[in-house]
Amino acid sequence: MNNQTAKALTAALQALSPSILSLQNESHMHAGYFEGKESHFKLVIVSDAFEKQRLAARHQTVYALAQPFLTVNGGMVHALAIHAYTPSEWVQLEQTPNSPLCASRR
């Protein structure tokens, strides 16, 4: 499986010095999937950089780093589900949310 996009996106997100970074390719759960496609990702990231940031600001921070990989900029990533936590929030979290199957998948 080609995972160049995932590797490049993971490398870009290292700018946040995450204590936890999990990037899952969920393309297979969506319509139009073919083997090796990297278009839909679920990101779980825990970083001190999110302290004192509201959820919207955390997403903006991640999107700024992911911008070169998004389809609006000619990249391959169509969807990025972001789950951004501070270390203290992560300790209290029981589990990360599951991603739904795309309704139009056949």
C-alpha distances in whole Angstrom, upper triangle without the diagonal:
4,6,9,11,11,12,15,16,16,18,20,21,23,26,27,27,25,26,23,20,18,15,13,11,13,12,12,16,17,18,17,13,11,7,5,8,10,13,15,15,17,19,21,23,27,29,32,32,32,36,38,36,36,33,33,33,30,28,29,29,25,25,27,24,21,23,21,18,20,20,24,23,21,18,15,16,18,19,19,21,23,25,27,29,32,32,35,33,30,33,34,31,31,27,25,25,23,21,23,21,21,25,24,21,22
4,6,8,9,10,12,13,14,16,18,19,21,23,25,25,24,26,23,20,17,14,13,11,14,12,13,17,17,19,17,14,12,9,5,8,8,12,14,14,17,18,21,22,26,27,31,30,31,34,37,34,34,31,31,31,28,26,27,26,23,23,24,21,18,20,18,15,17,18,21,20,18,15,12,14,16,18,18,20,22,24,26,28,31,31,35,33,30,33,35,32,32,28,26,26,24,22,24,22,22,25,24,22,23
4,6,5,6,9,10,11,12,14,16,17,20,21,22,20,22,19,16,14,11,11,9,12,12,13,16,17,19,18,15,13,11,7,8,7,11,12,12,14,15,18,19,22,24,27,26,27,31,33,31,31,28,28,28,25,23,24,23,19,19,21,18,15,17,16,13,15,16,20,19,17,13,11,12,15,16,15,18,19,21,22,25,27,28,31,30,27,30,31,29,29,26,23,23,22,20,22,21,21,25,24,22,24
4,5,5,6,9,10,11,12,14,16,18,20,21,20,22,20,17,15,13,13,11,15,14,16,19,19,21,20,17,16,14,10,10,9,12,14,13,16,16,19,19,22,24,27,26,27,30,33,30,31,28,28,27,24,22,23,22,18,18,19,16,14,16,13,11,14,15,18,17,15,12,10,11,15,16,16,19,19,22,23,25,27,28,32,30,28,31,33,30,31,28,25,25,24,22,24,24,23,27,26,24,27
4,5,5,6,8,10,11,12,14,16,18,19,19,21,19,15,14,11,11,10,13,12,15,17,17,19,18,16,15,14,11,10,7,9,11,10,13,13,16,17,20,22,25,23,24,28,30,27,27,25,24,24,21,19,20,19,15,15,16,13,10,12,10,7,10,12,15,14,12,9,7,8,12,13,12,15,16,19,20,23,25,26,30,28,26,29,31,28,29,26,23,23,22,20,22,22,21,25,24,23,25
4,6,5,6,8,10,11,13,15,16,17,16,18,15,12,10,7,8,8,11,12,14,16,17,19,19,16,16,15,11,11,7,10,10,8,11,10,13,14,17,19,22,21,22,25,28,25,26,23,23,23,20,18,19,18,14,14,16,13,11,13,12,9,12,14,17,16,15,12,10,9,13,13,11,14,14,16,17,20,22,23,27,25,23,26,28,25,26,22,20,20,19,18,20,20,20,24,24,22,25
4,6,5,6,9,10,11,14,15,16,15,17,15,12,11,9,11,11,15,15,18,20,21,23,22,20,19,17,14,14,11,13,14,12,14,13,15,15,18,19,22,21,22,26,28,26,27,25,25,24,21,20,20,19,15,16,17,13,12,15,13,11,14,17,19,18,17,14,13,12,16,16,14,17,17,18,19,21,23,23,27,26,24,26,29,26,27,24,22,23,22,21,24,24,24,28,28,26,29
4,5,5,6,9,10,12,14,15,15,18,17,13,13,11,13,13,16,17,20,22,22,24,23,21,20,19,15,15,12,13,15,13,15,14,16,15,18,19,22,20,21,25,27,25,26,24,23,22,20,18,18,17,14,14,14,11,9,12,10,8,12,15,17,15,15,11,11,11,15,16,14,17,17,19,19,21,23,24,28,27,25,28,30,28,29,26,23,24,24,22,25,25,25,29,28,27,30
4,5,5,6,9,11,12,14,13,16,14,11,11,9,11,11,15,15,18,20,20,22,22,20,20,19,16,15,11,12,12,10,12,10,13,12,15,16,19,17,18,22,24,22,22,20,20,19,16,15,15,13,10,11,11,8,6,9,9,7,10,13,15,14,14,11,11,10,13,13,11,13,13,15,15,18,20,21,25,23,22,25,27,25,26,23,20,21,21,19,22,23,23,26,26,25,28
4,5,5,7,10,11,11,10,13,11,8,9,7,10,12,15,16,19,21,21,24,24,22,22,21,17,16,13,14,14,11,12,9,11,10,13,14,17,16,17,21,23,21,22,20,20,19,16,15,16,14,11,13,13,10,9,13,12,11,14,17,19,18,18,15,14,13,16,15,12,14,13,14,14,16,18,19,22,21,19,22,24,22,24,21,19,20,20,19,23,23,24,28,28,27,30
4,5,5,8,10,10,11,14,13,10,12,11,14,15,19,20,23,24,25,27,27,25,25,23,19,19,16,17,17,15,15,13,14,13,15,15,17,16,18,21,24,22,24,22,22,20,18,17,17,15,12,14,14,10,10,13,12,12,15,18,20,18,19,15,16,15,18,18,15,17,16,17,17,19,20,20,24,24,22,24,27,25,27,25,22,24,24,23,26,27,27,31,31,30,33
4,5,6,9,10,11,15,14,11,13,12,15,16,19,20,23,24,25,27,27,25,25,24,21,20,16,17,17,15,15,13,14,13,15,14,16,14,16,20,22,20,21,20,19,17,15,14,14,12,9,11,10,6,7,10,10,10,13,16,17,16,17,14,15,14,17,17,14,16,15,16,15,18,19,20,23,23,21,25,27,25,27,25,22,23,24,23,26,27,27,30,31,30,33
4,5,6,8,8,11,11,8,11,10,14,15,18,20,23,24,24,27,27,25,26,25,22,20,17,17,16,13,13,10,11,9,11,10,13,11,13,16,19,17,18,17,17,15,12,12,13,10,7,10,10,6,8,11,12,12,14,17,19,17,19,16,16,14,17,16,13,14,12,13,12,14,15,16,20,19,18,21,23,21,24,22,19,20,21,21,24,26,26,29,30,29,33
4,5,5,6,10,10,9,12,12,16,18,21,23,25,26,27,30,30,28,28,27,24,23,19,20,20,17,16,13,13,10,11,10,12,11,14,16,19,18,20,19,20,17,14,15,16,12,11,13,13,9,11,14,15,15,17,21,22,21,22,19,20,18,21,20,16,17,15,16,14,15,15,16,19,20,18,21,23,22,24,23,20,22,24,23,27,28,29,33,33,33,36
4,5,8,12,13,12,15,15,19,21,23,25,28,29,29,32,32,30,31,30,26,25,22,22,21,19,18,15,15,12,12,10,12,10,12,15,18,16,19,18,18,16,13,14,14,10,10,12,11,8,11,14,14,15,18,21,22,20,22,20,21,19,22,21,18,19,16,17,14,15,15,16,20,20,19,22,24,24,26,25,22,24,26,25,29,30,31,34,35,34,38
4,5,9,10,10,13,14,18,20,23,25,28,28,29,32,32,30,31,30,27,26,22,22,21,18,17,13,13,9,9,6,8,6,9,12,14,13,16,15,16,13,11,12,13,9,9,12,11,9,12,15,16,17,18,22,23,22,24,21,22,20,22,20,17,17,14,14,11,12,11,13,16,16,16,18,21,20,23,22,20,22,24,24,27,29,30,33,34,34,37
4,7,9,9,13,15,18,21,24,26,29,29,30,33,34,32,33,31,28,27,24,24,23,20,18,15,13,10,9,6,8,8,11,13,16,16,18,18,19,17,14,16,16,13,12,16,15,13,15,18,19,19,21,25,26,25,26,24,24,22,25,23,19,19,16,16,13,13,12,12,16,16,15,17,20,20,23,22,20,23,25,25,29,31,31,35,36,36,39
4,5,6,10,12,16,19,21,24,26,26,28,31,32,30,31,29,26,26,22,23,21,17,15,12,10,6,5,4,7,8,10,12,16,15,17,16,18,16,13,14,16,13,12,15,16,13,15,18,20,19,21,25,26,25,26,23,23,21,23,21,17,17,14,13,10,10,9,9,13,14,12,14,17,17,19,18,16,19,21,22,25,28,29,32,34,33,36
4,7,10,13,17,20,22,25,27,27,29,33,34,31,32,31,28,27,24,25,23,19,17,13,11,8,6,6,8,10,12,13,17,17,19,18,20,19,15,17,19,16,15,19,19,17,18,22,23,22,24,28,29,28,30,26,26,24,26,23,20,19,16,14,11,10,9,8,12,13,10,12,15,15,17,17,16,19,21,22,26,28,30,33,35,34,37
4,7,10,13,16,19,22,24,24,26,29,30,28,29,27,25,24,21,22,20,16,13,10,7,6,5,7,11,12,13,15,18,18,19,17,20,19,15,16,19,16,14,17,19,16,17,21,22,21,22,25,27,27,28,25,24,21,23,20,17,16,13,11,10,9,10,9,12,12,9,12,14,13,15,14,13,16,17,19,23,25,26,30,32,31,34
4,7,10,13,16,18,21,21,23,26,27,24,25,24,21,21,17,18,16,12,11,7,6,5,7,9,12,13,13,16,19,18,19,17,19,18,14,14,17,15,12,15,17,14,14,18,19,17,19,22,24,23,24,21,20,17,20,17,14,13,11,10,9,10,12,12,15,15,12,15,17,15,17,15,13,15,16,17,21,22,24,27,29,28,31
4,6,10,12,15,17,17,19,23,24,21,22,21,18,18,15,16,14,10,8,6,5,6,9,12,16,16,16,19,22,20,21,18,20,20,16,15,18,17,13,16,18,15,14,18,19,17,18,21,23,23,24,20,18,16,18,15,12,11,10,10,11,12,14,14,17,16,13,16,18,15,16,13,11,13,13,14,18,19,21,24,26,24,27
4,7,9,12,14,15,16,20,21,18,19,18,15,14,11,12,10,7,6,5,7,8,12,14,18,18,18,21,24,21,21,18,19,20,16,15,17,16,12,14,16,14,12,16,16,14,15,17,20,20,20,17,15,12,14,12,9,10,9,10,12,14,17,17,20,19,16,19,21,18,19,15,12,14,13,13,16,17,18,22,23,22,25
4,6,9,11,11,13,17,18,15,16,15,13,12,10,11,9,5,5,7,9,11,15,18,21,21,21,24,26,24,24,20,21,22,19,17,20,19,15,16,19,17,15,18,18,15,16,18,21,21,21,17,15,12,14,12,10,10,11,12,14,16,19,20,23,21,18,21,22,19,19,15,12,13,11,11,14,14,16,19,20,18,21
4,6,8,9,11,14,14,11,12,11,10,9,6,8,6,5,7,9,12,15,18,21,25,24,23,27,29,26,26,22,23,24,21,18,21,20,17,17,20,18,15,17,17,14,14,15,19,19,18,15,12,10,11,10,10,10,13,14,17,20,23,24,26,24,21,24,25,22,22,18,15,15,13,11,13,13,14,18,18,16,19
4,5,6,8,11,12,10,12,12,11,9,8,8,5,5,7,10,13,16,20,23,26,26,25,28,30,27,26,22,23,24,21,19,21,22,18,18,21,20,17,19,19,16,15,16,19,20,20,16,13,11,11,9,10,10,13,14,17,20,24,25,27,24,22,25,25,22,21,18,15,13,11,8,10,9,10,14,15,13,15
4,5,6,8,9,6,8,9,9,6,6,6,5,7,10,13,16,19,23,25,29,28,27,31,32,29,28,25,24,26,23,20,22,23,20,19,22,20,17,18,19,15,14,14,17,19,17,15,11,10,9,9,10,12,15,17,20,23,27,28,30,28,25,29,29,25,25,21,18,17,14,11,12,10,10,13,13,11,13
4,6,8,9,6,7,8,9,8,9,9,8,10,12,16,18,21,25,28,32,31,30,33,35,32,31,27,27,29,27,24,26,27,23,22,25,24,21,22,22,18,18,18,21,22,21,18,14,13,13,13,14,15,18,20,23,26,29,30,32,29,27,30,30,26,26,22,19,18,14,12,12,9,10,13,12,9,11
4,7,9,8,10,12,13,11,11,10,8,10,11,15,17,21,24,27,31,31,29,32,34,31,29,25,26,28,25,23,25,26,23,22,25,24,21,23,23,20,18,18,21,23,22,20,16,14,13,12,13,13,16,18,22,24,28,29,31,28,26,28,28,25,24,20,17,15,12,9,8,5,6,9,10,7,10
4,6,6,10,12,13,11,11,9,8,11,13,16,19,22,26,29,32,31,30,33,34,31,29,26,25,27,25,22,24,26,22,21,24,24,20,21,22,18,17,16,19,21,20,18,14,13,11,10,13,13,17,19,23,26,29,31,33,30,28,31,31,27,26,23,20,17,14,11,9,7,5,8,7,5,9
4,6,9,12,14,11,13,11,10,14,16,20,23,26,29,32,36,34,33,36,37,34,32,28,28,30,28,25,27,28,25,23,27,26,22,23,23,20,18,16,19,21,20,18,15,14,12,12,15,16,20,22,26,29,33,34,36,33,31,34,34,31,30,26,23,21,18,14,12,9,7,8,6,4,7
4,7,10,12,9,12,10,11,15,18,21,24,27,31,33,37,36,34,38,39,36,34,30,30,31,30,26,28,29,26,24,27,26,23,23,22,19,17,15,18,20,18,17,14,14,12,13,17,18,22,25,28,31,35,36,38,35,34,37,37,33,33,29,26,24,21,17,16,13,10,12,9,7,8
4,7,9,7,9,9,10,13,16,19,22,25,29,31,35,34,33,36,38,35,34,30,29,31,29,26,27,28,25,23,26,25,21,22,22,18,17,16,19,21,18,16,13,13,12,13,16,17,21,23,26,29,33,34,36,34,32,35,35,31,31,27,24,22,19,16,15,12,11,13,11,9,10
4,6,6,9,10,12,15,18,21,24,27,30,33,37,36,35,38,40,37,36,33,32,33,31,28,30,30,27,25,28,26,23,23,22,19,19,17,21,22,19,17,13,14,14,16,18,20,23,25,28,31,35,36,38,36,33,36,37,33,33,29,26,25,22,19,18,15,14,17,15,12,12
4,6,9,11,13,15,18,20,23,26,29,32,36,35,34,38,40,37,37,33,33,34,31,28,30,30,27,26,28,26,23,24,23,19,19,19,22,23,20,18,14,15,16,17,19,20,23,25,28,31,34,35,37,35,33,35,36,33,32,28,26,25,22,19,20,17,17,19,18,15,15
4,6,10,12,13,16,18,21,23,27,29,33,32,32,35,38,35,34,31,31,32,29,26,28,27,24,23,25,23,20,21,20,16,17,17,20,21,18,15,12,13,14,16,17,19,21,24,26,29,32,33,35,33,31,34,35,31,31,27,25,24,22,19,20,18,18,21,20,17,18
4,6,9,11,14,17,20,22,26,28,32,30,30,34,36,33,32,29,28,29,27,24,25,25,22,20,23,21,17,18,17,13,14,13,17,17,15,12,9,10,11,12,14,16,19,22,24,27,30,32,34,32,30,33,34,30,30,27,24,23,20,17,18,16,15,18,17,15,16
4,6,8,11,13,17,19,22,24,28,27,26,30,32,29,29,25,25,25,23,20,21,21,18,17,19,17,14,15,14,10,11,11,15,15,13,10,7,6,9,10,11,13,16,18,21,24,27,28,31,29,27,30,31,28,28,24,21,20,19,16,17,16,15,19,18,16,18
4,7,10,13,16,19,22,24,28,26,25,29,31,27,27,23,22,23,21,18,19,20,17,15,18,16,13,14,13,10,9,9,12,13,12,9,6,4,5,6,8,11,14,17,20,23,26,28,31,28,26,30,30,27,28,24,21,19,17,14,15,14,13,16,15,14,17
4,7,10,14,16,20,22,26,24,23,27,28,25,24,21,20,21,19,16,18,19,15,14,17,16,13,14,15,11,10,11,14,15,15,12,9,6,6,5,6,8,11,14,17,20,24,25,28,25,23,27,27,24,24,20,17,15,14,11,12,11,10,14,14,13,16
4,6,10,12,16,19,22,21,20,24,26,23,22,18,18,19,17,14,16,17,13,13,16,15,11,14,15,11,11,13,15,17,16,13,11,8,8,6,5,6,9,11,14,17,20,22,24,22,20,23,24,21,21,18,14,13,12,10,12,13,13,16,17,16,19
4,7,10,13,16,20,19,18,21,23,20,20,16,17,18,15,13,16,16,12,13,16,15,13,15,17,14,14,16,18,19,20,16,14,11,11,8,6,5,6,8,11,14,17,19,21,18,16,20,20,17,17,14,10,10,9,8,11,12,13,17,18,18,21
4,6,10,13,16,16,14,18,20,18,17,14,15,16,12,11,14,13,10,11,14,13,11,14,16,14,14,17,19,19,20,17,16,12,13,10,7,6,5,6,8,11,14,15,18,16,14,17,18,15,17,14,10,11,11,11,14,16,17,21,22,21,25
4,7,10,14,14,13,16,18,16,16,13,15,16,12,11,15,14,11,13,16,15,14,17,19,17,17,20,22,23,24,21,19,16,17,14,10,8,6,5,6,8,11,12,14,12,10,13,15,12,13,11,8,10,11,12,16,18,19,23,25,24,27
4,6,10,10,10,13,16,14,15,12,14,14,10,11,13,12,9,13,15,13,13,17,19,17,18,21,23,23,24,21,20,17,19,16,12,11,8,6,5,6,9,10,13,11,9,13,15,13,15,13,11,13,15,15,19,22,23,26,28,27,31
4,7,9,8,10,13,13,14,13,15,14,11,12,15,13,11,15,17,15,16,19,21,21,21,25,26,26,28,25,24,21,22,20,16,14,11,8,6,5,5,6,9,9,7,10,12,11,14,13,12,14,17,18,22,25,26,29,31,31,34
4,5,6,8,11,11,13,13,15,13,10,12,14,11,11,15,16,14,16,19,21,21,22,26,26,26,28,25,25,22,24,21,18,16,13,11,8,7,5,6,10,10,9,12,14,14,17,17,15,18,21,22,25,28,29,32,34,34,37
4,5,6,9,10,13,14,16,14,11,14,15,13,13,17,17,16,18,21,24,24,25,28,29,28,31,28,28,26,27,24,21,20,16,14,10,8,6,7,9,11,11,13,15,16,19,19,18,21,24,25,28,31,32,35,37,37,40
4,6,8,8,11,12,14,11,9,12,12,9,11,14,14,13,16,18,21,21,22,26,26,25,28,26,26,24,25,23,19,19,15,14,10,9,8,10,12,13,13,16,18,18,21,21,19,21,24,25,28,31,31,34,36,36,40
4,6,5,8,9,11,8,6,10,11,9,10,13,14,14,16,18,21,22,22,25,25,25,28,26,26,23,24,21,18,17,13,11,8,7,6,9,11,10,12,14,16,16,19,19,17,19,22,22,26,29,29,32,34,34,38
4,5,8,10,13,11,9,13,14,12,14,17,17,18,20,22,25,25,26,29,29,29,32,29,30,27,28,25,21,20,16,14,11,9,6,9,9,10,12,14,15,16,20,20,19,21,24,25,28,31,32,35,37,37,41
4,7,10,12,10,10,13,14,13,15,18,18,19,21,23,26,27,27,30,29,29,32,31,31,28,29,26,23,21,17,16,13,11,9,12,12,12,15,17,17,18,22,22,21,22,26,27,29,33,33,36,38,38,42
4,6,8,6,6,10,10,10,12,14,15,16,18,20,23,24,23,26,25,26,29,27,28,25,25,22,19,18,14,13,10,10,9,13,13,12,15,17,18,18,21,21,19,20,24,24,27,30,30,32,35,35,39
4,6,5,6,9,10,11,13,14,16,17,19,20,23,24,23,26,25,26,29,27,28,24,24,21,18,16,13,12,10,10,11,14,14,13,15,18,17,17,20,20,18,19,22,22,24,28,28,30,32,33,37
4,5,5,6,9,10,11,12,14,16,16,18,21,21,20,23,22,24,26,24,25,21,21,18,15,13,10,9,8,9,10,14,15,12,14,17,16,15,18,18,15,15,18,18,21,24,24,26,28,29,33
4,5,5,6,9,10,10,12,15,15,16,20,20,18,21,19,21,24,23,23,20,19,16,14,13,11,11,10,12,14,17,18,16,17,21,20,19,22,21,18,17,20,19,21,24,24,26,28,29,33
4,5,5,6,9,10,10,13,14,15,19,19,18,21,20,21,24,23,24,20,20,18,15,15,12,12,10,12,13,16,18,16,17,21,21,20,23,22,20,20,22,22,24,27,27,29,31,32,35
4,5,5,6,9,10,11,12,14,18,18,17,20,20,20,23,21,22,19,19,16,13,12,9,9,7,8,10,14,15,13,14,18,18,17,20,19,16,17,20,19,22,25,25,28,29,30,34
4,5,5,6,8,10,10,12,15,15,14,17,16,17,20,18,19,15,16,13,10,10,7,8,7,10,13,16,18,16,16,20,20,18,21,19,16,16,18,17,20,22,22,24,26,27,30
4,5,5,6,9,10,10,14,15,13,16,15,16,19,18,19,16,16,14,12,12,10,12,11,14,15,19,20,19,19,23,23,22,25,23,20,20,22,20,23,25,24,27,28,29,32
4,6,5,7,9,10,13,14,14,18,17,17,20,18,19,17,18,16,13,14,11,12,10,12,13,17,19,18,18,22,23,21,24,23,20,20,22,22,24,26,26,29,30,30,34
4,5,5,6,8,12,12,12,15,15,15,18,16,16,13,15,13,10,11,8,10,9,12,14,16,19,17,17,21,22,20,23,21,17,18,20,19,21,23,23,26,27,27,31
4,5,5,6,9,10,9,12,12,12,15,13,14,11,12,11,9,11,9,12,12,15,17,20,22,21,20,24,25,23,25,23,20,19,21,19,21,23,22,25,25,26,29
4,6,5,8,10,10,14,13,12,15,14,16,14,15,14,12,14,13,15,14,17,18,21,24,22,22,26,27,25,28,26,23,23,24,23,25,26,25,28,29,29,33
4,6,8,9,10,14,14,13,15,13,15,13,15,14,12,14,12,15,14,16,18,20,23,22,21,25,26,25,27,25,22,22,24,22,25,26,25,29,29,29,33
4,6,6,7,10,11,10,12,10,11,9,11,11,9,12,11,14,14,17,19,21,24,23,22,26,27,25,27,24,21,21,21,20,22,23,22,25,26,25,29
4,5,5,9,8,7,10,8,11,9,11,12,11,14,13,17,17,20,22,25,27,26,25,29,30,28,30,27,24,24,24,22,24,24,23,26,26,26,29
4,6,8,9,6,8,6,9,9,12,13,13,16,16,20,19,23,25,27,30,29,28,31,33,30,32,30,26,26,26,24,26,26,24,27,27,27,30
4,7,9,7,7,4,6,6,9,10,10,14,14,18,18,22,24,26,29,28,26,30,31,29,30,27,24,23,23,21,22,22,21,24,24,23,26
4,5,6,7,5,6,5,6,8,9,12,13,17,18,22,24,27,30,27,27,30,31,28,30,27,23,22,22,19,21,21,19,22,21,21,24
4,5,5,4,5,5,5,9,11,14,16,20,21,25,28,30,33,31,30,33,34,31,32,29,26,24,23,20,21,20,18,21,20,20,23
4,6,7,9,9,8,11,12,16,17,21,22,26,28,31,34,31,31,35,35,32,34,31,27,26,25,22,23,23,20,22,21,22,25
4,6,9,10,10,13,14,18,19,22,23,26,29,31,34,32,31,35,36,34,35,32,29,28,27,24,26,25,23,26,24,25,28
4,7,9,10,13,15,19,20,24,25,28,31,33,36,34,33,37,38,35,36,33,30,29,28,25,26,25,23,25,23,24,26
4,6,8,11,12,16,17,21,22,26,28,30,33,31,30,34,35,32,33,30,26,26,25,22,23,23,21,24,22,22,25
4,6,9,11,15,17,20,22,25,28,30,33,31,29,33,34,31,32,28,25,24,22,19,20,19,18,21,20,19,21
4,6,7,11,13,16,18,22,25,27,29,27,26,29,30,27,28,25,21,20,19,16,17,17,15,19,18,18,21
4,7,10,13,17,19,22,26,28,30,28,27,30,30,27,28,25,21,19,18,15,16,15,13,16,15,15,18
4,6,10,13,15,19,23,25,27,24,23,27,27,24,25,21,17,16,15,12,13,13,11,15,15,15,19
4,6,10,12,16,19,21,23,21,20,23,24,21,22,19,15,14,14,11,13,14,14,17,18,18,21
4,7,10,13,17,19,21,18,17,20,20,17,18,15,11,10,10,8,11,13,13,16,18,18,21
4,6,10,13,16,18,15,14,18,18,15,17,14,11,10,12,11,14,16,17,20,21,21,25
4,7,10,13,14,11,10,14,14,11,13,11,8,8,11,11,14,17,18,21,24,23,27
4,7,10,12,9,9,13,13,12,14,13,10,12,14,15,18,21,22,25,27,27,31
4,6,8,6,6,10,10,9,13,12,10,13,16,17,20,24,25,28,30,30,33
4,5,5,6,9,10,11,14,14,13,16,19,21,24,27,29,31,34,34,37
4,5,5,6,9,10,13,14,14,17,20,22,26,29,30,33,36,35,39
4,5,5,7,9,12,14,14,17,21,23,26,30,32,34,37,37,40
4,5,5,6,10,11,11,14,18,20,23,26,28,31,34,33,37
4,5,5,8,9,9,13,16,18,22,25,27,30,32,32,35
4,6,8,10,12,15,18,21,24,27,30,32,35,35,38
4,6,9,11,14,17,20,23,27,29,31,34,34,37
4,6,7,10,13,16,19,23,25,28,31,30,33
4,7,10,12,16,19,22,25,27,30,29,32
4,6,9,12,15,18,21,24,27,26,28
4,7,9,13,16,18,21,24,23,26
4,6,9,13,15,18,21,20,23
4,6,10,12,15,18,17,20
4,7,9,12,15,14,17
4,6,8,11,11,14
4,6,9,8,11
4,6,6,9
4,6,8
4,6
4
